[in-house]
Amino acid sequence: MLRDPVSIKKICLWCLIVTLGIVVTCMVFISIVSIWAGCFHMPQSAFWVPILGGGFFLVLVLFLYIRAAKRIFFHMKEKDVLMT
């Protein structure tokens, strides 16, 4: 009985993208909480520090995730097929 070819590399790379997405989601949540805490404590001095830190962290995490996802998509090729 013949089986359809399955690309093990492609499945692993998709799992990596999903795992990175879950980690990035947690980091985005942390940065949003930081921004919210800064906005909530506006009457205090230096309220802008968590807002600036959370905003910078949010932009950095999203930028790195998009770059990593693009690089992973680039490495997905159909010629790396393994028959199982």
Backbone torsions as a table, in degrees:
resi	resn	phi	psi	omega
1	MET	NA	123.6	-179.3
2	LEU	-85.0	143.0	177.5
3	ARG	-112.1	155.3	175.5
4	ASP	-71.8	144.2	178.2
5	PRO	-66.8	139.5	179.3
6	VAL	-120.2	128.4	179.1
7	SER	-87.8	101.7	-179.6
8	ILE	-65.0	-39.8	-179.6
9	LYS	-61.6	-42.3	-178.2
10	LYS	-66.1	-40.1	178.6
11	ILE	-64.5	-43.2	179.1
12	CYS	-64.7	-39.3	179.4
13	LEU	-68.1	-37.5	175.2
14	TRP	-65.0	-40.0	176.3
15	CYS	-63.1	-37.0	177.5
16	LEU	-65.1	-42.2	178.5
17	ILE	-63.4	-42.7	179.5
18	VAL	-65.4	-42.7	178.9
19	THR	-63.2	-44.3	176.2
20	LEU	-61.9	-36.7	177.7
21	GLY	-63.5	-39.1	178.1
22	ILE	-66.3	-43.1	178.4
23	VAL	-64.0	-42.7	179.2
24	VAL	-64.4	-37.5	177.7
25	THR	-61.1	-42.4	176.9
26	CYS	-63.2	-41.7	179.6
27	MET	-67.6	-37.0	176.4
28	VAL	-64.3	-40.4	177.8
29	PHE	-61.0	-43.3	178.8
30	ILE	-62.3	-42.4	-179.9
31	SER	-68.3	-35.8	177.7
32	ILE	-67.0	-39.1	176.6
33	VAL	-63.9	-38.1	177.8
34	SER	-64.2	-44.4	178.2
35	ILE	-63.3	-43.0	179.4
36	TRP	-62.3	-42.3	179.5
37	ALA	-63.2	-39.8	177.3
38	GLY	-65.3	-40.7	178.8
39	CYS	-69.5	-32.8	-178.6
40	PHE	-71.8	-29.7	-177.3
41	HIS	-105.9	40.1	-179.0
42	MET	-62.4	-32.9	179.4
43	PRO	-65.7	-19.6	-179.4
44	GLN	-82.2	158.4	177.2
45	SER	-74.7	151.5	-179.9
46	ALA	61.1	33.7	176.6
47	PHE	-67.1	-20.6	-175.3
48	TRP	-76.1	-16.3	-177.4
49	VAL	-63.8	-50.9	177.9
50	PRO	-67.1	-29.3	177.4
51	ILE	-66.6	-46.6	179.6
52	LEU	-66.3	-43.8	179.5
53	GLY	-64.5	-44.7	179.1
54	GLY	-65.6	-39.7	178.0
55	GLY	-65.8	-43.3	178.3
56	PHE	-63.8	-43.7	179.6
57	PHE	-64.0	-39.7	178.5
58	LEU	-61.7	-48.1	-179.9
59	VAL	-64.1	-42.8	-179.5
60	LEU	-62.6	-46.4	-178.2
61	VAL	-64.1	-45.2	179.7
62	LEU	-65.7	-39.5	178.2
63	PHE	-62.1	-46.9	-179.6
64	LEU	-66.4	-36.8	178.7
65	TYR	-66.0	-42.9	-179.7
66	ILE	-64.4	-41.9	177.9
67	ARG	-64.3	-42.2	-179.7
68	ALA	-66.9	-41.3	179.5
69	ALA	-64.5	-40.7	177.4
70	LYS	-62.1	-42.2	-179.5
71	ARG	-66.8	-38.2	178.7
72	ILE	-67.4	-42.7	177.0
73	PHE	-60.5	-35.3	179.3
74	PHE	-63.5	-33.6	-177.3
75	HIS	-83.9	-6.7	177.3
76	MET	-80.0	113.4	179.5
77	LYS	-131.2	145.6	-178.4
78	GLU	-74.9	-16.8	-177.5
79	LYS	-76.4	-10.0	176.9
80	ASP	-91.4	62.2	-176.8
81	VAL	-101.9	134.4	178.4
82	LEU	-119.0	124.0	179.9
83	MET	-78.4	126.6	176.3
84	THR	-122.4	NA	NA
